[in-house]
Amino acid sequence: MTRARTIWEEGHEPGRRVVVLCVALSLSAAAVDLLITGRLGVIFDVFFALTCLAVALMVHPRDFFVVGVLPPLVMTGVFLLLALTRSEAIARADDGVVQAVVTGLGRHSIALFVGYALTLGCLAARRRATSYDPAARAASSYDVR
């Protein structure tokens, strides 16, 4: 008899797909927040943190490192794109690109912290769950590329 897999053992997506999904969802959350409020705010923050958790649950165990470094890189990339196109959404309109990115990161640092903590906590729990269960470890070692 086989036991049901837990949520910690379910991740099977390759790192590349998860990175693309995280970038797409983060940009979509930014676009929705800009359409509703004209600035990045709580809507982006909540969706960013939830996106970080979702990709940490989806990724295959061999690509944990990729997801482990993803949250600050994605947020910086989103803010860089906004600083180049619409800096008033994350900073003052007359700020330069670097200043707008730094201001955006400062204003959304709690969301970055929460998203990063959720990501690392989820990856640690998944690592622990698969390291104690030989069946889960064997199931996570197959190649899906």
trRosetta pair geometry for C-beta under 8 A, 3 or more apart (Angstrom, degrees):
i j d omega theta_ij theta_ji phi_ij phi_ji
2 135 7.9 171 -142 -173 90 151
3 135 7.8 118 42 79 99 156
5 9 4.3 -120 -169 86 102 121
5 10 5.8 132 125 -73 123 74
5 136 7.1 127 -131 -106 94 97
5 139 7.5 -117 -102 106 130 165
6 9 5.2 88 54 10 72 100
6 10 7.4 -118 100 -26 41 91
6 129 6.3 -108 69 -168 135 146
7 10 5.7 -44 -151 7 37 124
7 57 6.5 -34 167 -148 97 117
8 125 5.7 -113 -113 129 127 92
8 126 4.5 -173 -165 -107 87 64
8 128 8.0 -53 -177 66 151 75
8 129 3.8 79 114 38 145 162
8 130 7.1 -146 135 -36 102 82
9 126 7.5 163 -69 -146 38 84
9 129 6.2 -119 -55 126 85 124
9 130 6.2 136 -105 -81 83 91
9 133 7.4 -48 -87 72 134 145
9 136 4.6 -96 -120 -137 128 117
9 139 6.9 49 179 82 113 132
9 140 7.0 -114 -154 -59 78 111
10 57 7.1 10 72 171 107 88
11 57 6.0 -163 -75 160 103 39
11 58 5.4 112 -128 157 86 14
11 59 5.1 0 -174 69 132 38
11 60 5.8 -171 133 -83 93 28
11 61 6.7 123 85 -45 118 64
11 126 6.6 15 8 -147 133 149
11 140 8.0 35 74 -123 85 108
12 58 7.7 -65 41 -176 51 59
12 60 5.5 37 -151 -87 28 88
12 144 6.0 111 172 -54 89 162
13 17 4.9 -109 179 81 108 124
13 18 5.2 126 110 -57 121 95
13 21 7.9 -3 155 2 157 144
13 58 4.7 3 22 154 128 97
13 59 5.8 -68 71 -106 88 37
13 60 6.1 -149 67 -28 33 83
13 144 7.8 -104 -126 98 20 150
14 17 5.2 90 64 10 81 102
14 18 7.1 -154 96 -6 41 92
14 59 7.9 -9 151 -146 11 71
14 60 6.0 -5 -92 8 39 127
14 63 6.3 113 -168 -34 47 154
14 144 6.0 -149 -53 87 93 105
14 145 5.9 87 -92 -87 142 78
15 18 5.6 -62 -147 39 34 111
15 19 6.2 36 157 -23 69 104
15 59 6.1 44 -94 -146 62 113
15 60 7.2 -87 -41 44 70 93
15 62 7.9 -100 -32 96 110 76
15 63 3.1 -158 -59 -157 106 140
15 66 3.7 79 -155 46 130 163
15 67 6.9 -132 -128 -36 88 82
16 19 5.9 -55 -150 32 29 111
16 20 6.6 25 155 -14 64 106
17 20 5.8 -56 -150 38 32 110
17 21 6.2 32 153 -19 66 109
18 21 5.6 -53 -145 39 32 113
18 22 6.2 34 155 -22 65 106
18 55 4.7 116 -173 -157 103 101
18 58 5.7 166 -107 94 109 111
18 59 4.7 -7 -64 -86 167 93
18 63 7.0 149 28 119 136 139
18 66 7.1 117 73 109 119 122
18 67 6.0 -39 128 -81 143 107
18 70 7.9 -85 125 -82 102 163
19 22 5.8 -54 -147 35 29 111
19 23 6.4 27 156 -15 64 106
19 55 8.0 93 -72 -157 32 142
19 66 6.4 -81 -58 164 112 118
19 67 8.0 -137 -70 -84 73 65
19 70 6.4 -146 -111 -117 79 124
20 23 5.9 -56 -148 38 30 109
20 24 6.2 28 155 -17 65 110
21 24 5.8 -58 -144 40 29 110
21 25 6.1 24 160 -15 66 109
21 55 6.3 165 89 -97 111 106
21 58 7.5 -32 73 84 156 158
22 25 6.0 -56 -141 40 26 106
22 26 6.1 24 159 -17 63 111
22 51 5.8 123 -136 158 70 112
22 52 7.4 62 -136 -91 116 49
22 55 4.8 -5 -73 -62 110 156
22 67 8.0 157 -49 -125 149 82
22 70 5.8 21 115 169 170 136
22 74 5.4 -91 138 -93 111 154
23 26 5.9 -59 -145 39 27 109
23 27 6.2 23 159 -14 64 109
23 74 5.9 -143 -90 -130 65 103
23 77 7.0 -37 -125 97 103 145
24 27 6.0 -58 -146 40 27 107
24 28 6.2 28 155 -20 63 109
25 28 5.5 -54 -145 38 31 114
25 29 6.3 34 155 -21 65 103
25 47 7.1 -149 160 162 95 105
25 51 4.5 168 110 -119 133 129
25 54 7.7 -26 84 66 178 139
26 29 5.7 -50 -146 34 31 111
26 30 6.5 32 152 -18 63 104
26 47 7.6 158 -112 119 47 100
26 48 5.8 55 -121 -111 92 83
26 51 5.9 -164 -65 92 77 168
26 74 5.2 147 -12 162 168 118
26 75 7.3 -125 -158 -82 144 53
26 78 5.3 -110 141 -66 116 138
27 30 5.6 -52 -148 36 34 113
27 31 6.3 36 152 -21 66 105
27 78 6.2 -161 -84 -112 65 100
27 81 7.6 -9 -113 74 105 160
28 31 5.6 -53 -146 36 32 112
28 32 6.3 32 155 -18 66 104
28 47 8.0 -111 91 155 85 147
29 32 5.8 -53 -146 37 31 110
29 33 6.3 29 156 -16 64 108
29 43 6.8 -172 -174 135 87 83
29 44 5.1 122 137 -125 103 61
29 47 3.6 -174 -121 98 137 141
29 48 6.1 -163 92 -53 158 69
29 51 7.0 -115 -23 -32 142 135
30 33 5.8 -58 -146 40 29 109
30 34 6.2 29 155 -19 65 109
30 40 6.1 -28 -134 -101 82 110
30 44 5.4 49 -92 -116 57 122
30 78 5.5 179 -51 -168 150 123
30 82 6.9 -123 -175 -65 140 125
31 34 5.7 -56 -146 38 29 111
31 35 6.3 29 155 -19 64 107
32 35 5.8 -56 -148 36 30 111
32 36 6.3 19 157 -12 65 110
32 43 6.4 -120 106 145 101 135
32 47 7.7 82 56 -15 130 165
33 36 6.0 -60 -143 42 30 105
33 37 5.9 -28 178 33 68 108
33 39 7.5 -59 145 97 101 39
33 40 5.4 65 114 -123 140 53
33 41 6.0 -175 -167 36 121 73
33 43 4.1 175 -96 78 98 116
33 44 4.3 -55 -21 -44 161 94
33 47 7.9 -148 -43 25 114 130
34 37 7.2 -75 -119 60 18 69
34 38 6.4 40 -161 -128 56 18
34 39 7.2 96 -110 -35 62 5
34 40 7.0 -19 -65 -66 80 65
34 86 7.3 74 -136 98 139 159
34 89 5.8 -20 -108 -131 108 136
36 43 6.5 76 54 -12 142 165
37 41 5.4 -29 84 11 165 130
37 43 7.1 170 -2 12 126 126
38 89 7.2 -140 154 -111 52 82
39 88 7.6 -89 -98 134 91 71
39 89 5.2 172 -128 -152 52 57
39 90 7.4 151 -161 -69 83 36
40 44 4.5 -28 -159 17 91 157
40 45 8.0 113 161 -39 91 77
40 82 7.2 -24 -32 -128 129 169
40 89 5.6 75 -15 156 86 94
40 90 5.5 12 26 -88 123 81
40 104 7.0 49 54 -143 143 104
40 107 7.9 120 88 103 106 126
40 108 6.8 -33 126 -67 126 134
41 44 6.4 115 53 21 35 97
41 45 7.1 -66 139 -5 37 105
42 45 5.3 -56 -144 38 36 115
42 46 6.1 33 161 -19 71 104
43 46 6.3 -57 -149 35 26 105
43 47 6.4 13 159 -6 62 113
44 47 6.1 -67 -145 46 28 103
44 48 5.9 32 158 -26 67 110
44 108 7.3 -50 105 -120 116 137
44 111 7.3 29 112 -159 79 172
45 48 5.8 -56 -146 33 25 112
45 49 6.6 20 159 -14 62 106
45 108 6.0 -157 -92 -143 96 95
45 110 7.1 19 -153 86 133 91
45 111 3.5 -126 -143 -86 87 135
45 114 7.9 64 175 47 94 131
46 49 6.1 -59 -152 37 29 107
46 50 6.3 22 154 -12 65 111
46 111 7.7 -86 -42 -122 30 113
47 50 5.6 -56 -141 43 34 110
47 51 6.0 41 156 -25 67 105
48 51 5.7 -53 -147 34 28 113
48 52 6.6 32 153 -22 62 103
48 71 7.9 97 166 -146 99 93
48 74 7.9 171 -148 108 100 119
48 75 6.7 60 -159 -90 140 102
48 108 7.7 51 39 177 163 127
48 111 5.2 63 71 164 129 121
48 112 7.7 -35 133 -78 138 51
48 115 5.4 -61 133 -72 88 145
49 52 5.7 -51 -152 31 32 114
49 53 6.7 30 151 -15 63 104
49 111 5.7 -118 -47 -158 100 76
49 114 4.6 -18 -115 110 130 110
49 115 4.3 -127 -108 -75 57 80
49 118 6.1 99 -173 8 84 146
50 53 5.7 -53 -150 37 36 111
50 54 6.2 38 152 -22 67 107
51 54 5.6 -54 -144 36 32 113
51 55 6.4 25 161 -14 66 105
51 115 7.4 -1 65 -135 78 122
52 55 6.4 -58 -147 38 26 103
52 56 6.4 26 155 -18 61 110
52 70 7.4 170 -126 95 83 107
52 71 5.0 23 -114 -91 127 113
52 115 3.6 126 -5 -168 156 91
52 116 6.9 -81 -166 -61 155 31
52 118 5.4 110 103 76 111 113
52 119 4.6 -80 169 -56 104 106
53 56 5.8 -61 -150 37 30 112
53 57 6.5 25 155 -16 65 108
53 115 7.6 -114 -30 -139 73 63
53 118 4.4 -56 -77 152 93 131
53 119 6.9 -123 -81 -71 42 57
53 122 6.1 136 -142 -42 68 150
54 57 5.9 -61 -153 37 31 108
54 58 6.2 21 155 -17 66 114
55 58 5.5 -60 -139 40 36 110
55 59 6.1 43 164 -37 70 104
55 67 5.6 -173 130 -132 103 117
55 70 6.8 -77 108 93 147 160
55 119 7.5 -6 75 -116 94 105
56 59 6.5 -42 -137 16 26 111
56 67 5.4 151 -97 155 63 138
56 118 6.9 -176 20 129 149 79
56 119 4.5 -179 -65 -137 135 63
56 122 3.9 99 126 86 134 135
56 123 5.4 -98 -157 -50 110 82
56 126 7.6 -170 159 -7 87 137
57 122 6.1 -76 -62 -178 72 139
57 126 7.7 173 -117 -67 49 134
59 63 5.0 -117 -180 87 111 106
59 64 6.6 142 111 -88 129 46
59 66 7.0 -169 -148 71 144 105
59 67 4.7 -132 -20 -35 163 142
60 63 5.2 69 65 18 83 104
60 140 7.1 152 -168 -162 77 84
60 144 6.3 -164 -80 26 148 126
61 64 5.9 -5 -162 -40 48 107
61 126 6.9 -157 -98 141 92 115
61 127 7.4 130 -141 -96 105 65
61 130 6.0 -69 -96 56 150 173
61 140 4.5 35 14 175 135 131
62 140 7.7 165 -30 157 80 92
63 66 4.6 -27 -179 25 90 122
63 67 6.5 82 128 -13 87 96
64 67 6.1 -66 -155 45 36 102
64 68 5.8 43 150 -31 71 112
64 123 5.1 120 -155 -154 107 120
64 126 7.6 -172 -104 85 120 123
64 127 6.8 50 -116 -71 163 108
65 68 5.3 -56 -143 34 31 119
65 69 6.7 11 166 -5 66 105
66 69 6.9 -75 -160 41 23 93
66 70 6.5 43 146 -53 61 108
67 70 5.1 -39 -147 1 39 130
67 119 6.3 -155 150 -164 93 114
67 123 6.6 170 93 -79 115 128
68 119 6.7 158 -116 141 42 113
68 120 6.4 73 -137 -97 85 77
68 123 5.8 -35 -82 -5 94 177
69 72 7.4 -61 -178 43 59 96
69 73 6.3 47 139 -14 82 124
70 73 5.8 -81 -150 46 35 109
70 74 5.7 26 167 -21 79 112
70 119 7.1 -156 58 -146 99 157
71 74 6.1 -60 -141 36 25 106
71 75 6.3 18 166 -12 64 109
71 112 6.3 138 150 -154 112 70
71 115 4.7 161 -138 119 134 111
71 116 4.5 -152 72 -80 153 75
71 119 5.6 -153 -34 -6 125 152
72 75 5.9 -57 -142 41 32 107
72 76 6.0 32 160 -18 66 110
72 112 6.3 63 -96 -163 71 118
72 116 6.7 26 -42 -83 87 126
73 76 5.9 -56 -145 39 27 110
73 77 6.2 29 155 -20 62 109
74 77 5.6 -56 -148 37 30 113
74 78 6.4 31 155 -19 65 104
75 78 5.8 -51 -147 35 32 110
75 79 6.3 26 156 -13 65 109
75 105 6.9 107 131 -109 116 83
75 108 6.8 -159 -163 107 128 129
75 111 7.7 154 -113 103 138 103
75 112 5.4 -75 3 -100 175 105
75 115 7.6 143 -51 64 127 151
76 79 5.8 -59 -145 43 30 108
76 80 6.1 35 154 -24 66 106
76 101 6.7 46 -152 -169 74 117
76 105 6.8 12 -94 -82 75 121
77 80 5.6 -51 -143 33 30 113
77 81 6.5 31 157 -17 63 104
78 81 5.9 -57 -154 37 30 111
78 82 6.4 24 151 -13 65 109
79 82 5.5 -54 -143 43 35 110
79 83 6.0 40 154 -25 67 105
79 90 5.7 140 -138 -153 90 173
79 100 7.2 -177 172 127 93 83
79 101 4.7 115 126 -132 114 70
79 104 4.0 171 -136 95 126 148
79 105 6.2 -103 0 -51 175 78
79 108 7.9 -162 -74 38 126 135
80 83 5.6 -50 -142 34 29 113
80 84 6.5 27 156 -16 62 106
80 97 7.3 42 -146 -179 68 103
80 101 5.5 19 -81 -99 64 126
81 84 6.0 -59 -152 36 29 109
81 85 6.3 -5 161 8 65 115
82 85 6.2 -75 -137 53 29 91
82 86 5.5 -55 -162 65 73 82
82 87 6.9 122 138 -95 75 38
82 89 5.2 -99 -170 71 122 123
82 90 5.2 92 116 -11 136 125
82 100 7.4 -141 106 146 86 123
82 104 6.9 121 77 -95 130 159
83 87 5.0 45 -142 -100 52 89
83 90 6.7 -63 -70 56 76 129
83 91 7.3 30 -109 19 90 123
83 95 7.8 -75 -141 105 97 106
83 97 4.6 105 140 -148 120 64
83 98 7.8 112 172 -39 155 16
83 100 3.7 152 -123 91 103 126
83 101 5.0 -54 -40 -53 154 79
83 104 7.1 -120 -60 -8 102 137
84 87 7.9 109 -8 -58 13 89
84 97 6.1 29 -76 -120 66 115
86 89 4.5 47 122 -10 109 117
87 90 6.6 -77 -162 50 48 85
87 91 5.4 -41 171 58 89 99
87 92 7.5 -4 131 86 106 39
87 93 6.2 124 85 -135 97 36
87 95 5.5 -154 163 66 135 93
87 97 7.3 -116 -89 -100 126 47
87 100 4.1 -89 -145 -110 105 153
88 91 7.2 -90 -110 73 25 51
88 92 7.0 -15 -112 177 67 24
88 93 4.1 3 -78 -83 106 82
90 100 5.7 93 83 178 105 89
90 101 7.7 35 111 -97 144 30
90 103 6.3 136 136 95 85 95
90 104 3.4 -2 174 -91 131 111
90 107 6.9 -178 -168 46 75 135
90 108 7.9 -54 -141 -14 104 120
91 95 4.3 -47 126 35 131 154
91 99 6.5 147 177 123 162 82
91 100 4.0 -144 26 -127 140 69
91 103 3.8 93 -102 77 112 144
91 104 6.1 -82 -42 -46 94 79
92 95 4.8 113 62 -27 82 101
92 100 7.9 -126 49 -96 55 85
92 103 7.6 -90 5 -175 73 177
95 99 4.2 -130 -170 98 104 116
95 100 4.5 140 106 -64 122 80
95 103 6.4 -54 -152 3 170 144
96 99 4.8 86 53 17 78 106
96 100 6.7 -142 92 -10 35 91
97 100 5.9 -59 -147 35 25 110
97 101 6.5 23 156 -17 63 106
98 101 5.9 -55 -150 35 31 109
98 102 6.3 27 155 -15 66 108
99 102 5.8 -56 -145 40 31 109
99 103 6.1 32 156 -19 66 109
100 103 5.7 -54 -142 39 29 111
100 104 6.2 31 156 -20 64 107
101 104 5.7 -55 -147 37 28 112
101 105 6.3 27 156 -17 64 106
102 105 5.8 -54 -146 38 30 110
102 106 6.3 31 153 -19 63 107
103 106 5.6 -56 -149 37 31 112
103 107 6.2 25 157 -15 66 108
104 107 5.9 -58 -143 39 29 106
104 108 6.1 -6 167 12 66 114
105 108 6.5 -74 -136 56 24 87
105 109 6.3 59 156 -74 62 82
105 112 6.9 19 -155 -33 76 156
106 109 5.7 -17 -150 -33 29 116
108 111 4.7 -40 -177 40 86 118
108 112 6.0 93 124 -25 82 96
109 112 5.3 -54 -146 39 37 114
109 113 6.1 40 154 -22 68 103
110 113 5.6 -51 -147 36 32 112
110 114 6.2 29 155 -16 66 107
111 114 5.8 -53 -142 40 30 108
111 115 6.0 29 158 -16 65 110
112 115 5.9 -56 -142 41 26 109
112 116 6.0 24 159 -16 63 111
113 116 5.9 -60 -145 40 25 108
113 117 6.0 24 158 -18 65 110
114 117 5.8 -54 -142 38 28 110
114 118 6.3 29 157 -18 63 107
115 118 5.8 -54 -146 37 28 110
115 119 6.3 30 155 -20 63 107
116 119 5.6 -54 -148 36 31 113
116 120 6.2 20 160 -10 67 108
117 120 6.2 -58 -140 43 28 102
117 121 5.8 28 160 -18 64 114
118 121 5.9 -58 -139 42 25 110
118 122 6.0 24 161 -18 63 111
119 122 6.0 -62 -149 38 23 108
119 123 6.3 18 157 -14 63 110
120 123 5.7 -54 -143 40 31 110
120 124 6.2 33 156 -20 65 106
121 124 5.8 -55 -147 36 29 111
121 125 6.4 26 155 -16 64 107
122 125 5.8 -55 -146 38 31 109
122 126 6.2 29 155 -17 65 107
123 126 5.7 -54 -144 39 31 110
123 127 6.2 35 154 -22 65 105
124 127 5.6 -52 -145 35 30 113
124 128 6.3 29 155 -18 64 107
125 128 5.8 -54 -146 38 30 110
125 129 6.2 30 155 -20 65 108
126 129 5.7 -53 -143 37 31 111
126 130 6.3 17 162 -8 65 109
127 130 6.3 -65 -146 44 25 100
127 131 6.0 23 158 -23 64 113
128 131 5.9 -57 -140 34 27 110
128 132 6.7 17 164 -12 62 108
129 132 6.7 -67 -154 36 25 102
129 133 6.6 -9 163 8 62 119
129 136 6.6 -69 135 129 83 167
130 133 6.3 -74 -136 52 32 94
130 136 4.6 -129 -123 124 69 115
130 137 5.3 123 171 -80 85 66
130 140 5.4 0 -146 0 141 155
131 137 6.9 73 -108 -81 29 117
133 136 3.9 54 93 16 119 112
133 137 6.4 169 91 -15 61 84
134 137 5.5 -54 -144 37 34 114
134 138 6.2 34 157 -19 67 105
135 138 5.8 -54 -148 37 30 109
135 139 6.3 28 153 -17 64 109
136 139 5.6 -55 -144 40 32 111
136 140 6.1 26 158 -17 66 110
137 140 6.0 -60 -144 39 27 106
137 141 6.6 32 155 -32 61 108
138 141 6.0 -56 -152 21 31 115
139 142 6.9 -37 -173 -2 40 107
